[in-house]
Amino acid sequence: MQVPLPRKLYPLLKPKRIKVARGGRGGGKSWGFGNVLLALSRRRKLRVVNAREIQKSIKQSVYTLYKDRIDAFGLSREFQILENSITNLRTGSEFTFTGLREHTSDSVKSLEGCDIFWIEEAHSVSQTSLDLVIPTIRKPGSEIWVTYNQTLDADPIHQYVAEIVKYQPELIELMEISLDDNPWATQEMRDARALAYLTDPVKAAQIWGGQTKQIVDGAVYEQQISKLIADHRLSEVVDIDPSAVSVLAFDLGRGDATSVILGNYVGPERRICWSYEKNGEYFTHYIQVVKDNNIRIDHIILPHDAKAKTISTLKSVEEMCKEAWPTATITVLPPDSVELGIDNVRSNFHRLYVNPTKASKFWAMIRRYARKPTGLVNAEGKPLYGDPLHDEASHFADCLRYWMQYNPIVKEDSSAFLRNLTTTPAWSTQALFG
């Protein structure tokens, strides 16, 4: 079997714990991975698990890609193609398909014995899924294969790859690939890329060139975030001011993440100085993490369900906050309209300042908070979006809605802070976007 393969993907043929192919659209990453995996499955018995974040049906996986490549190579008699799996009848190699989000700590154990774990469209994979699955692929000699188109620099998979490259480079083979490296690239693909660069070079660089961007398509606060960056309101100078009103807000996870925002209200400014998020912990954990910062808490904002008592403590979150911060005032918000809350955040976004390091998780998620694509376009040909997605980014987005609803009657002078912010740039525009 002669395997057509881009030169950039030759490292797939050598053993390595983690193999990553990334870049812009049209690089032939999926075809290359599929070809190699089919070829390897004919040499020895392999268990190959093909995963993506969400798989509501087999059609959303690379199942069809395998079928098409098997037909193209004339191997239909050698492979048994069932509804949810593909098996090589000669070697016993098996290809299965799964959605990562549907797994729990118990169900993920079924993946332990796989030889190759391919995460496709990994730019969409959540941090929760990575934390759950990566430690599970533990069979001696097993490999993790990853393909993705680069989107945000804050995407969990992008951060994971960067950490491996930095701390354990001997474990990873990183392959940057683009349309120019694709032996199957058609003239139609090249023409589409050329037109994209002529009409919108910035967007083309992200789609075809594999450059990361700052904000996802359909982001709820796209315009507001762009202006925040342009106005230099994203800065390390943004830090807790002991003399200012400190406001703490929680978005309470019920089976998912709990998000925390801490910052100052100074006159008209809203400064987010610190954030934290974790999954699966009792509320007492978040109280202790906040207390470890040794910051006075003046006001606490809680969602409407904070009055419900927890089974573990027989106390409500509101009661636990009162015990932890007896001098703080506490507001438990009534059930709110998400869209009205979004409108309120938008109208006050020009007051917002963010520390991108101490509030890094918040900053990453707020740029990912987006609406569902409808598949429709407006009169100008721009895509139309529907309701906000409920995903990993929505927890901090909800927390921001709560945090921005506090309206203290204070008139602190913020001129010194503004002067400091103006004269102490956090980074250059080139550093931010380059």
Buried (B, 14 or more C-beta within 10 A) or exposed (E): EEBEBBEBBEBBEEEBBBBBBBBBBBBBBBBBBBBBBBBBBBEEEBBBBBBBBBBEEBEBBBBEBBBEBBEEBEBEEBBEBEEEEBBBEEBEBBBBBBBBBEBEEEEBEEBEEBBBBBBBBBBBBBBBBBEBBBEBBEBEEBBBBBBBBBBBBBBBBBBBBEEBBEEEEEEBBBBBBBBBBBEEBEEEBBEBBEEBBEEEEEBBBBBBBBBBBBBBBBBBBBEBBEBBBEEBBBBBBBBBBEEBBBBBBBBBBEEBBBBBBBBBBBBEBBBBBBBBBBBEEEBBEBBEBBEEBEBEBBBBBBBEBBEEEBEEEEBBBBBBBBEBBEEBEBBBBEEBEBEEBBEBBBEBBBBBBBBBEBBBBBBBBBBBBBBEEEEEEEEEEEEEBEEBBEBBBBBBBBBBBBBBBBEBEEEBEBEEBBEEBEEEEBEEEEEEEE
